[in-house]
């Protein structure tokens, strides 16, 4: 049975793997953020800022499908 052809703008990220990786990204973002908060005043500012930055990047990783959907809508001209 051949696979159904998808258009370039269709997103179907409902697989178990995508769900697991999203949860892991959210968990890491929360853990890194809490770790940075616990080190304020005890560790060098560069280390705290690095943890906050990596927490932000992990949050972006968790929102990657939402970002891709918004970007695709923007590219199609939906925001104008």
HELIX and SHEET records of a PDB file:
HELIX    1   1 UNK A   16  UNK A   39  1                                  24    
HELIX    2   2 UNK A   45  UNK A   62  1                                  18    
HELIX    3   3 UNK A   64  UNK A   75  1                                  12    
END                                                                             
